[in-house]
Amino acid sequence: MTDLNMDESHRVNAAAHGFTGAVTSYTGKAKAVVQELAPIHRAQSELDNGLEKVRHWIGKTIIDAIPRAQRRAQATSEHTEHTTGAFDAEDTAGAQQVHRTSV
């Protein structure tokens, strides 16, 4: 049997919401930084063209990952709320059972 020691569910849920807020904030900042990435000068050589392709790929990769990161953070928060709710319900049911058998 495993013992579960959990803080009060509202504190656990608040931490999960804080995590989701942080992810949303930082993904917004990442998008702004990527949009600021620009070549210092117009491409003038094969190397410049290659560098511009890589810069574009890096920016696209980051921008494309943002919605997925936000969805995962939101899913984490929702899963946390669901799980703490289930633990609270089981805890309440167990307490009622103990109360009935000890009376």
N, C-alpha and C positions, 0 to 999 in steps of 0.2 A: 504494500500500500504506500502511496506517495502522499506526503503532506504537502499541502498547498498553503503558502503564506503570501497573501496578496494585500497590498494597501487597499484602502477604501476605494470602491469602484469609481467614484467620481474623480478621485485623484489619478487613477490609471487612465481614465478616459481623457482627462485634461492633458495629461502627458502625450497621449496619442494625438490629440487635436493640435498640441504645440508642435509635434513632429510634422504633421501635415502642413501647418502654417509655415514652418521653416522651409520645407521642400518647395512649397509654392513661391515663397519669397526668393529663394536662391535660384529657382528655375527662371523666374522673371529677370533676375540679375544676369544670369547666363545668357539669356536671349538678348539683352541689351548689349552685353560685351561682344557677342558674336556679330551683332549688327554694326558695331563700331570697327570690327576688323576690316581693314581696307588696305589695298596696296599703297605703299608710300609713293610710288610713281607708276606711270603707265608701263606695262610690260614691253621690254625692248629686246628681249633675247629668249632663246629656248628655255633657259634656266628660269627666267621671270615667268614665262608661260606655265612651266611645270609647277613653280611655287604657287601661282595663282590657282591652279587646279587643286593642289593640296589644301590651300587655304579655304577654298570653296567646299571641298569635301569635309574638312573638319567642322566648318560652320553648319553645313547641312546635317551632319551626323549629330551634333549637339542639339540643334533645333528640332530634329526629328525625334530625339529621345525625351524631350521635355513633356509632351502629353503623356507618354508612358510612365514617366517618373511621377507625374501628378496623379495619374489614375492609381498607381501602386500605393502612393502615400494615402490617398483617400480610402482605398480598400483596406489598408492597414488600420486606419482609424475606425472604419465600420466594423471590421472583424473584432477589434478590441472591444467596442461597445457591445457587440453581440455576445462575445465570450464572457465579459464581466457580468452582463445581464444573466447569462446562464449560470454562472457561479453564484451570483446573489440568490437566484431562485432556488438552487440546490441547497445553499446554506440556510435559507429560510425554511425550506421543507424539512431539512435535517433537524433544525432547531425545534420545529413543531413536533416532530416525531419524538425527540428526546423529552420535550415537555410532556407529551401525552403518556409516555412510558414511566416517567418519574413521578407523576401525580397520583 
